[in-house]
Amino acid sequence: MILDQTKYLFVTTFLFLIGLSGIFLNRKNIIILLMSIELMLLAINLNFIVFSVFLDDILGQLFALLILTVAAAESAIGLAILIIYYRIRGAIAIELINLIKG
């Protein structure tokens, strides 16, 4: 059982590091930034579920469900902001995002 848990933790760590590297290495494309944040949140969800199964507790699964709802709302709001920004500017450039301050 411990070996299986270690494998899952290595996978979640690897997924989290891929998401983190996507944020730090790519600062030009906002879509890739949003996907990297989603990948990090999914790695955290998998981590919660692994520990929930290992400890035989439902609380980790409830936290994972809460994080999934927050991630869905974050994606919807982020993509809506991108669509509005694209309609105004005609292109998506992170360097010019501070121009939409109201």
VOLUMLO-150390 format. One record per residue (C-alpha): x, y, z. Coordinates in steps of 0.02 Angstrom, whole numbers, padded with zeros to 5 digits, always signed. Each point is the difference from the previous one (the first is absolute). Layout:
% VOLUMLO-150390
XYZ ...
END
This chain:
% VOLUMLO-150390
+00000+00000+00000 +00141+00121+00041 +00083-00032-00169 -00162+00040-00090 -00019+00161+00098 +00179+00050-00042 -00033-00027-00186 -00153+00111+00007 +00095+00134+00095 +00138-00002-00131 -00131+00022-00137 -00083+00144+00091 +00168+00083+00032 +00046-00020-00183 -00167+00074-00057 +00018+00145+00120 +00176+00036-00060 -00057-00003-00182 -00133+00129+00043 +00123+00105+00096 +00126-00003-00141 -00139+00049-00121 -00032+00155+00103 +00182+00051+00017 +00063-00045-00174 -00145+00067-00102 -00056+00174+00046 -00060+00053-00173 -00152-00112-00028 -00142+00020+00123 -00087-00160-00057 +00152-00104+00047 +00008+00091+00167 -00181-00047+00036 +00032-00181-00050 +00153-00005+00113 -00103+00062+00147 -00131-00132-00037 +00134-00135-00007 +00066+00055+00169 -00174-00005+00075 -00031-00174-00070 +00165-00061+00074 -00055+00066+00169 -00168-00087-00021 +00084-00165-00037 +00109+00026+00154 -00154+00028+00108 -00083-00156-00069 +00155-00109+00027 +00013+00054+00181 -00187-00019+00023 +00007-00181-00058 +00158-00033+00101 -00073+00071+00161 -00175-00070-00033 -00079+00172+00019 -00128+00085-00112 +00058+00176+00039 +00137-00001-00132 -00126-00047-00133 -00113+00142+00055 +00146+00122-00013 +00037-00067-00174 -00181+00032-00051 +00011+00176+00069 +00161+00033-00096 -00080-00066-00160 -00144+00123+00016 +00120+00144+00032 +00106-00052-00149 -00153-00005-00113 -00053+00173+00056 +00178+00065-00025 +00006-00070-00176 -00168+00073-00047 +00042+00173+00067 +00175-00002-00076 -00064-00051-00172 -00139+00130+00008 +00128+00136+00038 +00107-00062-00145 -00146+00006-00121 -00044+00178+00051 +00183+00052-00013 +00014-00079-00173 -00156+00092-00059 +00071+00166+00060 +00181-00019-00060 -00010-00130-00139 +00148-00095+00073 +00048-00078+00165 +00163+00068+00069 +00042-00009+00183 +00111+00154-00012 -00151+00110-00041 -00123-00070+00126 +00029+00142+00122 -00082+00117-00127 -00175-00068+00041 +00001+00070+00177 -00161+00094+00031 
END
